[in-house]
Structures are given as C-alpha cells and as structure tokens.
Amino acid sequence: MYLTISAQKMGSTYNSSVGNYVDYLEKENQERLPEQREEFFDQENDSISPQTVIDEIDANTAKLRQKDPKFYSIVVSPNIRELKAIGNDPNLLKEYTRKLMEDYAKSFHRNQEVKAENLKYYAKIEHERTYRGFDKQVQENAPYRGEIARLRNEIRKVERGDSIGNINELEKRIKEQERLAPHKQNGQLVAAGMKKEGPQTHIHIIVSRRDVTNTYTLSPMAKHKASEVELNGKTVKRGFDRDSFYQAAEKTFDRTTGFKRNYVESYVGRKAHAKEPGKFFAKVMGLPTKEKDMAFKLLKTMGVKAPSIPTNKVQMATKIIKALERAIDKARGTGEDMGY
C-alpha cells in the first residue's frame, strides 16, 4: 500500500479552483463508453458529476487566504499482491475508501471529535498509470534513449548526404543501445507517457481543507503529531497524527479485504527498514518459517539480494544482518523502495 497526502499547487501558488485537477482525473473516462466510466463518489453517494465536485470544493473555502491550500490530494495505491487478493474489485475499493476516510477523520487531534461525515471529500478509482519523467525507469533509460536519438539523427544526415558514414554500422549501434537499456516493456524501451503494465488500480481522493459546514479548518499537513496550543487564553488541540493514519489505513484494508499482510510490506516494517535495518532483519529472521520465506520472496521482488538464511539457526543473525544491510543499502542506491 502506497499512500500519499499532498496540498495541490499550480506552479508556485495554490490554485483558486480544483477544476484542473478534476479534469486530470477525468482523463481515463474520455476513452470509455458511459457505462464503463468510473464516477466520483463520497461517503454516501456512488455517482457524482465532475462539475458538482468542482462547485462544492471551490465553494468550501471560507476565510482561506490565497496562500492557503484549498484542498488536499490523497492517493492510495494498493500493491500488486493487494490488488490480486481483492480481485481488483472496484466495489470493495469503494468500501475501503469510505472506511479509510473514517480513519482520516479520527487522526485529527482537535477539541471536537472529527468524523467522516464532517469531511467534504470526493474520491475516484483509476485503473491505469503512465510513466512520468521522474520515474526511476525513465531516468535510467534516458542516456540510452539520448544516444539512440543522436545515432538516428546521424543516419538522417548520411541519407541526406550531409555526412559520411555507414548506415548499417549506425543501426547496429542503435540495436546495441536498445539491448543495454535497463528497462523495457513488451520489447519497447520504457519512456515517459508509456502506460505501465500489470494491475495499476489506485484511488484519488480530493478532500477540502474546510469541514463540510465550511466553519473550521482540517489540515493534515500543518502538524504531523498531536499537540496543544494556547489561543486567546484557551487550550486548543491541533494537529494530525500521520503515523496513526498510515497504520490504520493498512489495518482497515486488511480487515475489509481479508488480506494477509507480511511484516516487510507493513508500514511499521518499512519504517524500521528505513531507520534501523539491523532490527528490521532481526525481526524478519524471527518470523515463523512460512512468513519468513514469504518475507524474503517479497524482498527479492523489491530488488534486495539477500543471502540464504538457515531457518534452524536464527541466532546466527549478526553476520547475516550485516550482509543484508549492505544488500539493502545497495538497493536503496538504485532507487528501489519497499514495494510501495
């Protein structure tokens, strides 16, 4: 599960309208028949028009300044194992989204209890993703694509008579660059704009910064931990507990779908891996045999090359942990993450 929260910006300032973002989220529907389209939904309704989303979010901005975010974007991206476990079922994902927004509301630390019904939000399921310029695969292919473009330009010069060269040799060099390029999909070099293969279903959630009554602000970005401040002589609770939200998001998914989550793909596990890799691998090695076997299979798919571990000698962890730390550090250097 990969989950992000961000304030939407247009350039260097916050846009006054959610319209551009809604238009972006409608891109898949443009190529589909009406009965195949994914509609916006909220806590109670399954079909909400894009214009309603724009009107409602844009109108819910009382007392917000131009420099304040008007809405936040939450993107929920289940991994391949999670999508396969639920059969890529959009109805189950809708059910999960509504429960997730209950977790989101509970993560606010305020004087008054925040519930999902206090939120103004709209969500939409998408089934496709495309590679973008900052993706690791695109960036690592870039030098090879650049050299291929240069060689093809050289071929055109030779064909026009503007340069002297051997076209067959130049074409061989192009094929060699294509062979050496590290990332391919269906025989083609991965490039920005190419659709990603495999299950890519994910959820976009637009949530207003203001509550549904447009009377108070709910910001998941201002503070990441629960806190209390003095305001006009009164103690006011402020803040959003992001750690609590991320953990609740996983637990809610697992309860809703019956998914059996392995330690290495949990938020707690990934956090331990990033901050204390030694303890992370010690925990992995102490898992029951079946879970440990699955953990190392998952780590392998994530690009971590780990030495084999004798299951009956868990106490031999020290040397193996050091080796695993070196392996995971190497994987980090290539831009691999923990499958999120």
N, C-alpha and C positions, 0 to 999 in steps of 0.2 A: 504494500500500500504506500503510495507516494502522495503526500498531502501538502499543499502549499496555501498560504494566505498572503495576499498582496493588495496594496492600495493601487488602484488603476490610475495611471498618468497618461496624458497626451503630451509628449515632448517633455518639457521641464515643469509644466504646471498641471494641476488637476483639471480635467475637462468638466465643463458645466453639465454635460449630458452623458448618459450611458448609451446613447444611440449607436455610436461607432462600435462599441463592444458587443451590443446586441446584434448588429449587422454581421459582425465577425462570427458570432455563434450560429448564425443562420446559414453559413456557407454550405454545410452539408445538405440542407433541405433544398437548396436551389437545384440540385441534380436529382431530386426524388419526386415520385408521384405523391399526391396529397396523402394517400393512405399509408405511405411509407415514412412520412416525416416524423421527427421527434419534436414534441411540443415542450414549451416551458411548463413547469409545474411548481407548486408551492406546498405548504403544509396540508392544504385541504383540497386543492384543485389540480386536476390532471392535464388540463388544456388551457393555456393562457397565451394570448396573442403577443407577438413581439412588441406591437405598439403599446399594449397595456403595460408591459414590463417597463418600457421607456417612460411612459407617462407617470407611472406610480413611483419609480425610483427618482426621476427628476423632480417630482413634486415634494419628495420627502426630505427636504434639505433645510428646514427652518434653522436660522441662527448659525448656519455654517458659513465660514469665510471662504474666499476664493482659494486660499492656500490649503484649505482643509479637504481631505478626501471626501467624496460624496458617497462612495460605495466601496466595498471590498470584493475581491475575487477569491473564491476558494476553489481549488482544483483538486479533485480526488481521482487518483489513477490507480486502480487495483492492478496488481501484477498478473502475469500470465497464469500462475497457479490459482490465484484467487478467482480470476475470470472463468477458468475451466471448472472450478469447483461449483460455481453457480450456473454453469451453462450459459454464461453471457446473458442472463435473463434481465431485460430492462425493468420489468415489474419489481423484481427483487432489489434491483439497484435503487428504484424509486423509494421503496420501503426503507431501505438502508439510509438513503439521503435524509428522509424525514426524521429518523431516529438520530442521525448524525447531528442535525440541527438542534435537537434537544440537548445533545452533549455540548454543542457550541454555546447555547444559551447558559447552561449550567456552569460553564468555565469562566463566566464573568463574576467578578468579586465586587458586588455592589450592595448598597443598603437595602434595596428592594430586590426580591428574587426575580431573576430573569428566566422566562420560559420561552419555548419555541413560538408560542402564539404572540409573544411580544416582538418578534422579529419580522421585518419586511424583507423577504428574500424570494428569489426565483431561481430555479435550477433547470438544467438541460443536460441530457445524455448525448454524447457524441461517440461515434464508432470508428473514426479514422484519425490518424495523426500523420503529419508530414515532417520530414527532416528540415531543420532550420539551420541557419548559418553557424550558430554557436554550438550545435551538437558535435560531440567528440568525433563521430564517424565522418562528418562533413569536413571538419578541420583537419583531421589526419589524412583525408584523401586529397585535400587542397593542393599540396605540392605536386602530386602526380597529375591531377587534372590541369594544373597550370602548365606543366611540361608537355602534356598531350596537346593542349591548345597551341603552344608555341610550335610544336612539330607540325601540326596541321596547317598552321599559317605558313610555315616554311614550304610545305607541299604546294600550297596555292601559289606561292611566289615562283616555284620551279615550273609549275604548269603554265603560268603567265609568261615565263621567260625572263622574269625579273631577277632570278637567282639560278645558280648552278648547283645541282645536287642530284642524288639518287633517290627517286621516289620510293622504290621498293625497300631501300635501306631505312628511309624515314618511317615507312609504315611498320617495319619490323620493330623499330624503336618505340612506336606508339603501342604496339601489342605488348612489348616488354613492360612499359609503364602501367598498362592495364593489368598485367599479371602481378606486378609488385604492389599495386594499390591495396591497402589492408582491408577495405570494407566494400563488399559487393552485395547486391540483392538481385536475385534472378539473372545473374550474369552481367548486371549493369553496375557501374561504379556509383556508390551512394553519393547523392548530391542534394543540395537544398531544394525543397519543393517536391522531392520524391516521396510517395506515400510509404509509410512503414508497413512491413508485412506482419502477419500474425494478429492475434487479438489486441485491439488498441482502444477498447471501450473505456471511457472516462466520463466524469461528471464535472460540469461547470456550475458554480453557484454564485449568483450575484446577490450580495446582502447589503442593504442600506446601512449607512453609518448611524442613522437615526432609528429609533424604535418605531413600531407600527403606528403609534399615535403622533409621531413627529414631535415629541416633547423632550426626549433626552437622548444623549449620545451613547452609542455602544461601539467602542473601538477595540479591536483585537490587537492593535499594533502599538499603542502608546506605552503600555507596560506589559511585560511578559510574566510578571509574578504578582500575586495578590498583595495589596498594600492598602494602607490607610493614611489619609492626609487631613490636616486641619484646614477647613474652609469656612470663613466667616464665623469662627468660634465653634464649629461643629465638626465632629469626626465623620469623614466621608470615605466610604470604601470605594476603591478604584482598582482597575487592573483586569487582566485576562491571563489565566493560567494556561499557557500554551502546552506545556508538558502534559498537564492533566487532559487537555483536549485531544492531543495526539494519541495518548494511551487509551482514552475512552473510545476514540474512533475505531481503533483496532478491535477492542473488546466487543463493541457494538456490532461490527461486521461479523465477527466470529459467532456471536450469539444469533444473529439474524440469519446467517447463511449455513451455519454448521461447519465452517472452515476450521481445519486443524492447523494452527499456526506453529511453525518451528521457531525455536529461540532465535536463530540467526536472521530471521525475517521479521522479527518483532521490533518495535520502536525501542524498547529497553535494550535489546541485543545490539541493534545498530549503534545506539548511543554509546554503549560500553565498548564496542569495537572501535569507535572513533576516538574515544578518550582514554581507554585502558585496555588495549589489545591483549595484554597478558592475561588479565582477569577474564576477558571475553573468551579466549581459547580454553582457559581452565574450566570455565563454565560449560563450553561445548563438549570438552572431553569427559565431563562428569555426567552428561546426559545419558538416559537409558540407551541401550545399544541401537535400537531402531531409529530413535530420534537423532542420535549422533551420526548414524550412517546418512540419514536424510540431510542433516546439517552440512556434512562435507560434500554431499552431492550438490546442494544449493550453492555452497561457497565456490565450487568448481565452475558452475554455470555463471557465477558472478566474476569470474576471471581470477580467482585466488587459487594458485597452485600450492597445495599443501601436501606434505609427506604423509605416507600411510602411518596410522597410529595403531599399535597393538591394543585391542579392546580390553585385554586382561591385565594391562599394566598402566592404568591411569596415573599412578603416582610417578611415572617417568616423565611427567609433564614438562619439567623445567626446560630441558634441551629442545624438546619439540615445540614448545611455546615460542622460544626464541626464533626457531626456524620459521614458524608460522608468521611471527611478527614481521620477519624480513620479507616473506612472501606477500603479506598483505600490504606492506609499505610499497613494494614494487607495483602491486595492482593499483594502489592509490595514485602512483605516479603516472599511470596510463589513463587516469580519469575514471576508473571503474568505481561504482558505489555499491551499496549493499542491496541492489536489486530494486530500489525504489525509483 
